[in-house]
């Protein structure tokens, strides 16, 4: 019967924790890049279609 955790068990759990955080941060950065790329491509499509940037409605 085993009671408690060994140093290796604690290290593995902590390492997994930090790896999960790093993976989440990388996924968030990748999502932001993809979102920015999509917005940029959409803006370029508008420029290419009309030759000018669309203007916001004046209030």
N, CA, C and O atoms as CSV, one atom per row, in Angstrom:
chain,resi,resn,atom,element,x,y,z
A,1,UNK,N,N,0.840,-1.188,0.000
A,1,UNK,CA,C,0.000,0.000,0.000
A,1,UNK,C,C,0.881,1.246,0.000
A,1,UNK,O,O,1.858,1.329,0.744
A,2,UNK,N,N,0.527,2.196,-0.830
A,2,UNK,CA,C,1.339,3.398,-0.961
A,2,UNK,C,C,0.578,4.595,-0.395
A,2,UNK,O,O,-0.597,4.798,-0.700
A,3,UNK,N,N,1.248,5.364,0.412
A,3,UNK,CA,C,0.628,6.548,1.004
A,3,UNK,C,C,1.432,7.771,0.582
A,3,UNK,O,O,2.660,7.774,0.663
A,4,UNK,N,N,0.727,8.818,0.128
A,4,UNK,CA,C,1.400,10.059,-0.234
A,4,UNK,C,C,1.971,10.011,-1.637
A,4,UNK,O,O,1.764,9.058,-2.388
A,5,UNK,N,N,2.689,11.060,-1.964
A,5,UNK,CA,C,3.275,11.201,-3.287
A,5,UNK,C,C,4.784,11.239,-3.175
A,5,UNK,O,O,5.339,11.737,-2.195
A,6,UNK,N,N,5.431,10.712,-4.182
A,6,UNK,CA,C,6.888,10.823,-4.236
A,6,UNK,C,C,7.233,12.174,-4.860
A,6,UNK,O,O,6.367,12.852,-5.412
A,7,UNK,N,N,8.478,12.549,-4.768
A,7,UNK,CA,C,8.932,13.798,-5.380
A,7,UNK,C,C,8.650,13.775,-6.884
A,7,UNK,O,O,8.250,14.787,-7.460
A,8,UNK,N,N,8.859,12.620,-7.514
A,8,UNK,CA,C,8.628,12.500,-8.959
A,8,UNK,C,C,7.159,12.722,-9.288
A,8,UNK,O,O,6.850,13.354,-10.299
A,9,UNK,N,N,6.240,12.216,-8.455
A,9,UNK,CA,C,4.805,12.412,-8.688
A,9,UNK,C,C,4.449,13.896,-8.634
A,9,UNK,O,O,3.719,14.396,-9.489
A,10,UNK,N,N,4.965,14.587,-7.636
A,10,UNK,CA,C,4.681,16.012,-7.476
A,10,UNK,C,C,5.270,16.778,-8.659
A,10,UNK,O,O,4.622,17.665,-9.213
A,11,UNK,N,N,6.484,16.438,-9.039
A,11,UNK,CA,C,7.138,17.109,-10.170
A,11,UNK,C,C,6.319,16.908,-11.444
A,11,UNK,O,O,6.101,17.856,-12.197
A,12,UNK,N,N,5.868,15.681,-11.687
A,12,UNK,CA,C,5.080,15.383,-12.884
A,12,UNK,C,C,3.785,16.180,-12.902
A,12,UNK,O,O,3.391,16.708,-13.942
A,13,UNK,N,N,3.122,16.268,-11.751
A,13,UNK,CA,C,1.860,17.011,-11.690
A,13,UNK,C,C,2.096,18.499,-11.908
A,13,UNK,O,O,1.327,19.153,-12.613
A,14,UNK,N,N,3.147,19.035,-11.312
A,14,UNK,CA,C,3.459,20.454,-11.478
A,14,UNK,C,C,3.887,20.736,-12.916
A,14,UNK,O,O,3.509,21.756,-13.494
A,15,UNK,N,N,4.669,19.837,-13.483
A,15,UNK,CA,C,5.111,19.994,-14.861
A,15,UNK,C,C,3.911,19.974,-15.810
A,15,UNK,O,O,3.840,20.775,-16.742
A,16,UNK,N,N,2.973,19.064,-15.572
A,16,UNK,CA,C,1.749,19.003,-16.380
A,16,UNK,C,C,0.947,20.293,-16.255
A,16,UNK,O,O,0.404,20.791,-17.241
A,17,UNK,N,N,0.875,20.831,-15.042
A,17,UNK,CA,C,0.145,22.073,-14.789
A,17,UNK,C,C,0.719,23.205,-15.631
A,17,UNK,O,O,-0.020,23.912,-16.317
A,18,UNK,N,N,2.044,23.377,-15.579
A,18,UNK,CA,C,2.671,24.468,-16.327
A,18,UNK,C,C,2.596,24.224,-17.829
A,18,UNK,O,O,2.487,25.174,-18.604
A,19,UNK,N,N,2.654,22.961,-18.248
A,19,UNK,CA,C,2.526,22.646,-19.664
A,19,UNK,C,C,1.122,22.996,-20.160
A,19,UNK,O,O,0.957,23.507,-21.268
A,20,UNK,N,N,0.114,22.716,-19.331
A,20,UNK,CA,C,-1.263,23.071,-19.695
A,20,UNK,C,C,-1.410,24.584,-19.856
A,20,UNK,O,O,-2.074,25.051,-20.782
A,21,UNK,N,N,-0.792,25.346,-18.956
A,21,UNK,CA,C,-0.855,26.809,-19.043
A,21,UNK,C,C,-0.163,27.279,-20.316
A,21,UNK,O,O,-0.686,28.134,-21.031
A,22,UNK,N,N,1.005,26.725,-20.600
A,22,UNK,CA,C,1.731,27.117,-21.809
A,22,UNK,C,C,0.924,26.766,-23.069
A,22,UNK,O,O,0.863,27.555,-24.011
A,23,UNK,N,N,0.314,25.590,-23.077
A,23,UNK,CA,C,-0.503,25.180,-24.227
A,23,UNK,C,C,-1.692,26.126,-24.417
A,23,UNK,O,O,-2.023,26.492,-25.545
A,24,UNK,N,N,-2.328,26.519,-23.316
A,24,UNK,CA,C,-3.465,27.440,-23.399
A,24,UNK,C,C,-3.021,28.801,-23.914
A,24,UNK,O,O,-3.704,29.405,-24.741
A,25,UNK,N,N,-1.884,29.284,-23.433
A,25,UNK,CA,C,-1.372,30.575,-23.911
A,25,UNK,C,C,-1.044,30.512,-25.399
A,25,UNK,O,O,-1.356,31.438,-26.148
A,26,UNK,N,N,-0.416,29.424,-25.822
A,26,UNK,CA,C,-0.068,29.272,-27.237
A,26,UNK,C,C,-1.326,29.193,-28.094
A,26,UNK,O,O,-1.365,29.755,-29.189
A,27,UNK,N,N,-2.347,28.507,-27.612
A,27,UNK,CA,C,-3.607,28.414,-28.353
A,27,UNK,C,C,-4.259,29.792,-28.471
A,27,UNK,O,O,-4.813,30.134,-29.515
A,28,UNK,N,N,-4.191,30.572,-27.406
A,28,UNK,CA,C,-4.774,31.917,-27.421
A,28,UNK,C,C,-4.021,32.819,-28.403
A,28,UNK,O,O,-4.639,33.574,-29.154
A,29,UNK,N,N,-2.705,32.740,-28.396
A,29,UNK,CA,C,-1.892,33.540,-29.324
A,29,UNK,C,C,-2.205,33.142,-30.765
A,29,UNK,O,O,-2.340,34.001,-31.637
A,30,UNK,N,N,-2.318,31.843,-31.009
A,30,UNK,CA,C,-2.622,31.365,-32.358
A,30,UNK,C,C,-4.004,31.841,-32.802
A,30,UNK,O,O,-4.187,32.225,-33.957
A,31,UNK,N,N,-4.973,31.817,-31.891
A,31,UNK,CA,C,-6.321,32.290,-32.221
A,31,UNK,C,C,-6.308,33.777,-32.555
A,31,UNK,O,O,-6.995,34.213,-33.479
A,32,UNK,N,N,-5.529,34.557,-31.806
A,32,UNK,CA,C,-5.430,35.991,-32.087
A,32,UNK,C,C,-4.780,36.235,-33.443
A,32,UNK,O,O,-5.208,37.115,-34.191
A,33,UNK,N,N,-3.744,35.454,-33.762
A,33,UNK,CA,C,-3.088,35.590,-35.063
A,33,UNK,C,C,-4.078,35.282,-36.182
A,33,UNK,O,O,-4.155,36.011,-37.171
A,34,UNK,N,N,-4.835,34.196,-36.017
A,34,UNK,CA,C,-5.795,33.804,-37.041
A,34,UNK,C,C,-6.890,34.845,-37.197
A,34,UNK,O,O,-7.333,35.123,-38.311
A,35,UNK,N,N,-7.329,35.420,-36.088
A,35,UNK,CA,C,-8.367,36.446,-36.123
A,35,UNK,C,C,-7.848,37.688,-36.831
A,35,UNK,O,O,-8.547,38.269,-37.662
A,36,UNK,N,N,-6.641,38.093,-36.512
A,36,UNK,CA,C,-6.033,39.263,-37.145
A,36,UNK,C,C,-5.827,39.011,-38.638
A,36,UNK,O,O,-6.062,39.889,-39.467
A,37,UNK,N,N,-5.385,37.799,-38.962
A,37,UNK,CA,C,-5.165,37.449,-40.371
A,37,UNK,C,C,-6.490,37.508,-41.136
A,37,UNK,O,O,-6.541,38.033,-42.248
A,38,UNK,N,N,-7.560,36.971,-40.545
A,38,UNK,CA,C,-8.868,36.985,-41.201
A,38,UNK,C,C,-9.354,38.420,-41.394
A,38,UNK,O,O,-9.901,38.754,-42.445
A,39,UNK,N,N,-9.158,39.263,-40.390
A,39,UNK,CA,C,-9.579,40.664,-40.491
A,39,UNK,C,C,-8.775,41.386,-41.568
A,39,UNK,O,O,-9.324,42.173,-42.340
A,40,UNK,N,N,-7.483,41.117,-41.613
A,40,UNK,CA,C,-6.615,41.747,-42.611
A,40,UNK,C,C,-7.002,41.297,-44.017
A,40,UNK,O,O,-7.071,42.109,-44.940
A,41,UNK,N,N,-7.256,39.986,-44.172
A,41,UNK,CA,C,-7.659,39.471,-45.483
A,41,UNK,C,C,-8.994,40.083,-45.916
A,41,UNK,O,O,-9.180,40.422,-47.085
A,42,UNK,N,N,-9.909,40.219,-44.972
A,42,UNK,CA,C,-11.214,40.803,-45.278
A,42,UNK,C,C,-11.039,42.254,-45.712
A,42,UNK,O,O,-11.682,42.698,-46.663
A,43,UNK,N,N,-10.187,42.984,-45.034
A,43,UNK,CA,C,-9.934,44.383,-45.375
A,43,UNK,C,C,-9.301,44.479,-46.758
A,43,UNK,O,O,-9.652,45.363,-47.541
A,44,UNK,N,N,-8.374,43.579,-47.062
A,44,UNK,CA,C,-7.733,43.582,-48.382
A,44,UNK,C,C,-8.741,43.270,-49.478
A,44,UNK,O,O,-8.673,43.835,-50.570
A,45,UNK,N,N,-9.685,42.364,-49.188
A,45,UNK,CA,C,-10.722,42.051,-50.167
A,45,UNK,C,C,-11.549,43.303,-50.461
A,45,UNK,O,O,-11.891,43.565,-51.614
A,46,UNK,N,N,-11.871,44.074,-49.422
A,46,UNK,CA,C,-12.636,45.305,-49.617
A,46,UNK,C,C,-11.853,46.311,-50.454
A,46,UNK,O,O,-12.414,46.986,-51.317
A,47,UNK,N,N,-10.563,46.403,-50.192
A,47,UNK,CA,C,-9.722,47.332,-50.965
A,47,UNK,C,C,-9.679,46.875,-52.420
A,47,UNK,O,O,-9.815,47.690,-53.332
A,48,UNK,N,N,-9.494,45.600,-52.633
A,48,UNK,CA,C,-9.380,45.081,-53.988
A,48,UNK,C,C,-10.693,45.227,-54.762
A,48,UNK,O,O,-10.671,45.482,-55.966
A,49,UNK,N,N,-11.826,45.071,-54.092
A,49,UNK,CA,C,-13.116,45.163,-54.769
A,49,UNK,C,C,-13.434,46.606,-55.188
A,49,UNK,O,O,-13.946,46.842,-56.282
A,50,UNK,N,N,-13.128,47.555,-54.316
A,50,UNK,CA,C,-13.564,48.932,-54.558
A,50,UNK,C,C,-12.415,49.873,-54.870
A,50,UNK,O,O,-12.623,50.949,-55.430
A,51,UNK,N,N,-11.210,49.475,-54.510
A,51,UNK,CA,C,-10.059,50.342,-54.708
A,51,UNK,C,C,-9.850,51.321,-53.572
A,51,UNK,O,O,-8.843,52.029,-53.541
A,52,UNK,N,N,-10.804,51.373,-52.621
A,52,UNK,CA,C,-10.669,52.266,-51.466
A,52,UNK,C,C,-11.111,51.528,-50.210
A,52,UNK,O,O,-11.828,50.530,-50.278
A,53,UNK,N,N,-10.680,52.028,-49.086
A,53,UNK,CA,C,-11.127,51.475,-47.812
A,53,UNK,C,C,-12.542,51.907,-47.540
A,53,UNK,O,O,-12.901,53.049,-47.828
A,54,UNK,N,N,-13.378,51.009,-46.981
A,54,UNK,CA,C,-14.730,51.429,-46.619
A,54,UNK,C,C,-14.694,52.447,-45.489
A,54,UNK,O,O,-13.901,52.301,-44.559
A,55,UNK,N,N,-15.522,53.458,-45.549
A,55,UNK,CA,C,-15.581,54.483,-44.507
A,55,UNK,C,C,-16.744,54.199,-43.578
A,55,UNK,O,O,-17.793,53.712,-44.000
A,56,UNK,N,N,-16.542,54.513,-42.295
A,56,UNK,CA,C,-17.641,54.353,-41.333
A,56,UNK,C,C,-18.666,55.458,-41.583
A,56,UNK,O,O,-18.329,56.542,-42.057
A,57,UNK,N,N,-19.918,55.162,-41.256
A,57,UNK,CA,C,-20.978,56.156,-41.421
A,57,UNK,C,C,-20.722,57.355,-40.526
A,57,UNK,O,O,-20.418,57.194,-39.345
A,58,UNK,N,N,-20.841,58.552,-41.074
A,58,UNK,CA,C,-20.673,59.770,-40.289
A,58,UNK,C,C,-21.902,59.977,-39.428
A,58,UNK,O,O,-23.027,59.716,-39.855
A,59,UNK,N,N,-21.677,60.445,-38.218
A,59,UNK,CA,C,-22.813,60.660,-37.304
A,59,UNK,C,C,-23.037,62.121,-37.081
A,59,UNK,O,O,-23.946,62.501,-36.344
